[in-house]
Every structure is written in C-alpha cells, then in structure tokens.
Amino acid sequence: MNNTNSSRFKDKAFRVFGLSAIIFCMLTLVIFIGFIIYQGAGRLSWDFMTSLPSRFAERSGIYTAWIGTLWVLVLTTLISFPLGVGAGIYLEEYGNKGKLSKLLEINIANLAGVPSIIYGLLGLQVFVRMMKMGNSILAGALTLALLILPIIIVSTREALRAVPSSIKEASVALGASKWQTIWKQTLPASFGGILTGVILAISRAVGETAPLIVIGALAYVPFVPESPFDEFTVLPIQIFNWVSRPQHEFAINAAAAIIVLLFITFLMNGIAVYLRNRWQQKINW
Amino acid sequence: MVDKYLFLVFFSGILLASCGSGGGSEDQLSGEIKIDGSSTVFPISEAVAEEFRTEAPDVRVTVGVSGTGGGFQKFLRGDTDINNASREIQPSEVKTAEENGIEYVQLSVAYDGLAVVVHPENDWVDYFTVEELKKIWEPEAQGEITRWSDVREEWPDEELHLFGPGVASGTFDYFTETIVGESGASRGDFTASEDDNVLVQGVSTDKYALGFFGLAYYEENKESLKLAGVQNGAGNVVRPTMQTVSDGTYEPLSRPLFIYVRKEAAQQENVQQFVHFYLDNAPMLAEQIGYIPMPDSVYQVQRKKFEEFAGSQTDSVSTGSDS
C-alpha cells in the first residue's frame, strides 16, 4: 500500500517536473519571439527587403543580406547533403565495424562539437587562400558545409540504425543485393529522419556569423551576388552589425532582420516536416 | 602618363565642385575598392561608400568588419585596398608590411572620444584623474582595487563593478595604452563585451558600476548614464563633448580613427577619387554617425599627405573647400 502511494507520488512529481520544463522552454521562446516581433514587425516592409544598408536607420534595408543568406543556404545544402548522407550510409552499411570505424565514429562526434570559428580558420586557409577562391560565396558555403557535415553524418547513421534489421534481412533473403536493399528499403524508411537531421544542421549554418567573418564575408555590399564566386554578406552579420550600433533605431532594424531570418528557418523546418510526413505515408510494410 | 595626370586634375575639379552634393557625372569610373578592418570605423566607411554610389555608381565598394588586427592581416597581404583602423599600425604589423613589400599611408578621418561613465545615482564621482583610472585598470589592481574607497578615500566603502570593451577591440587597446601605459595590459576581472550596448546596459543597471566606451553610446543613452570628467594634462577637469574632443582638450581619452591606403591601390583613379571623397565628406558623415569631425586644417593635412603618397601633384586639390 505504502509502496504504491510512494510510486504514485513519484509519478506525479515527474509529470510536474516535465510539465514545468516544457513551460519554461516555451515561455522563454514565446517571450523572445514576441519581443522581437513587437520591436521589429512595424519595420518590415517591401522597402526594407529591397534597400541597401545605410547610415540612416530608417532608410536601411537587408536586400544584399537576405539574398546572400539564400545563396549560402542553397550552396551549403547542395554540398553538404550528398557528402554527409553518403558518408553516413557508408559508415553504417558498408564500413566494417572494427577498431578503425570506432575511432572514426568518436572523431566525427567530436568534430560536431568543435567551435565554429575553428572551421572559419580552416576555411580561410584552405578555401580562401590555398584554393584561391577569395572571400566568395563558394568559400563560405564550403566552410559551412564542413561545419555541419559531422551533424549530418551522425544523424544519418542514427536514422539508418532505426530501420528494423528484420526488414533488411528479409530483403537480402529475397535475393536483393546490398545496394537494392539500401536504395529500396533502408533509405526510404529512414529518409524522414535523415532529412530532419539535414534541415536542423542547415538551420544552424544559416545562423552562423563567426566563421563567415573569418573567411572574409563583408558587412557592406552594395550589389547582389550573381555567381558563387562573388563577395557576399549574410543576415546574421548585418544583424550583429546593427545591434552594436549606438543609435536605438538600428536595434529596430536588427529586430526586423531577425524576423526575416526566423521566417527563413521556420520555412525550412516546415519543408522538412512536410517532406518527412510525405515519406512516412509512402512506407507500408 | 600625361593623360592620367589630366584625368586626375579633371576629377579633382569635379569632386570639389560637387562636394557634398550628389549628382556626379563620372560614370566611366569603375572597378572595385575593397575595405576591411575595424568595426568602430566601419560606420564611417559604410556611409562614405553609400554616398560615393551617387558620385560613381559603377565603382563597387565593399566594406568588411574583421577588426583592426584582422583587417591589417588581409591588408598586408595585399588582399584589401583600404584598412579601417581604430588604432595605429603596430610594430609587428609594420614588419609584416616590410616583408611583404606593402607600402601604405595612414590618414586620420575623425575623432572618437572615450566616455568614462557611472550610474546616474552615483553622487560621489565627479571626475577621475588619469592616475586614478590607471590605479583602477592596471593589471596589479586585480583583487586589490575592489571597492570605491580603494580609489579615493572619501568615496563610499562599496564594491566597484567594472565594465569595459573586450580585449580584441581597438578601444580596449587604446584605453590600456593611454591609461595604463601598455597596449593590452589590464586587469582581467571586469565584465567585458564586444558590444558596447551591453556595457551601457551593465552600467545603467548597477549603482556601483564604472565603465568606458565610445562617446556615441553615451550620447544615445544620456538619461540612464552619468558622464564622469577626466582631468587632462593641463590639470583641468574636462567632460567629452563634440567641442572638447575636437579641440583636443579632452585628453588623453580622445583618439583619432584611421584609414590606411595601400600604395598600389592609391595609384588607381577610382581609389584616389574615393579617398578624396572620403576626406571631403568625413566631417559631415562622422557627425551624423556619432563621431567627431576633426578641424578643417587636419583634413587639409591628410589630403596633402595622400596626394604626395599617391604620387600626384598637390596643387590640384590644395585649395580644397570643405563642406
């Protein structure tokens, strides 16, 4: 009797703890986003999206910044997606599970925790200087792709591992080759998870400032990039730049730019959720 | 060669004629001008680049914010044409320049005053002497000078909370160099931020706080901060204002902001045009941004210095009319 009471109490206590954890998280988020929207929504306008930065806060816009962000976003995705997913598939499905792969696994997990500015320094030396790309969008996208590769690899492997081994075994037992099994069974079943990982990783890349400043992304660019070899700026750099200005009007601009950045991130997450749901409906074992 | 010279005279003429107003007509000027460096100088260069667009729309001027040191690294490799600097070039950087065969000229473009501020309810501080500031900020002060009464006896026996710019900033370098006597030498136990607005917030919410940052940040937050005076070399207590920074009486905490121009770049027409435009418009633009224009005579000297450096004749611009 006593025992049941105590476990009921524990059960309840844990529920309360979980609930308060969620309320705390949501509340912080709501306050943060609410504050930003309150500050910046009034500043959003077509002009704001299509003007160049200016010393007058009310004339400033984020034209080159948001286009730069889109460029970086698309290129980073194109580079990191095939590389990361490919590496993940190899490590999970083909690589033999010896000491070497264990070592690799630990290293990749560690790489995911390396501060982003270190990737910036690497990118500066390798892409900007040795490969002579200059401070171009391509150099920036490659740097960010490196930065998020570990995350994509790890999440790809997690997703592949979540596919029941009975499915794979059944496929092989029916005479399918390894490739057929991966392509027809494992990948479709795990694609939702892989996509989630990729999108989360890219959402992280979108918000990065430090590595891009290191490789020489600019703060004032009066022209829109036309190719991956052009110089560029991105929203986070513009936001940081405005936040640190003495005049309060720039803080409002920053808030408005944050809304645009948030919108881009939400949009991407939305796409991910949509794709994942579509993929999961397709699978009927 | 003669053609080039004629061109220059021609352009300088136009520049002077259209000084301050838009409506340039030299569309034929093109090319790229790459600027990087200090985030403190950035707003001025950004403003100049913005205005220059109406003068010469085909010149692509870009401005980065790698910081004074980071900017010099690129500048001294020849990657950029102009470097924004909130301090003078350091001996180690001069050495790199020599090794890489990079020649440059240093031009002052505006002043920035460093404001020493306390909380508005702080009723005991009126001014600091330089010795007092040194006593507070020097490395030996760490763990020793922790209360207001440690600085001056009649001040309250309350904890002293310090706020200052991050160690990577040129502002920090300048302050430590002029106050402590060695660039970068400072106590470590203070709240540091690269974002001066964070310092403003820190000082304005803590009655026992003391901080320093660019004057523009004080001007924008007057109601929540109290400005302390600093005793200058002549023994007068001076508060930073447009006037006292510009005429040099607020010392030693007024500093010049610089641009460095590379020789090869300075020989290109578009860069020459840009630098002249910079010096002509800096007084007006600096003021709009929150910095302090230098006296006209100083800009005159900078123009001359650049002319000589760029290798063109000085008489084409020597009559310079300031806006």
Interface residues (C-beta under 8 A of the other chain):
Chain A: L52 P53 S54 R55 F56 N135 I213 V214 G216 A217 L218 A219 Y220 V221 P222 F223 E231 I237 N241 V243 S244 R245 P246 Q247 H248 A251
Chain B: D36 S39 F42 P43 S45 E46 A47 A49 E50 R53 R60 V61 T62 V63 G64 V65 S66 G70 K74 D79 E194 D195 D196 N197 G214 A216 Y217 E219 E220 N221 L285 Q288 I289 G290
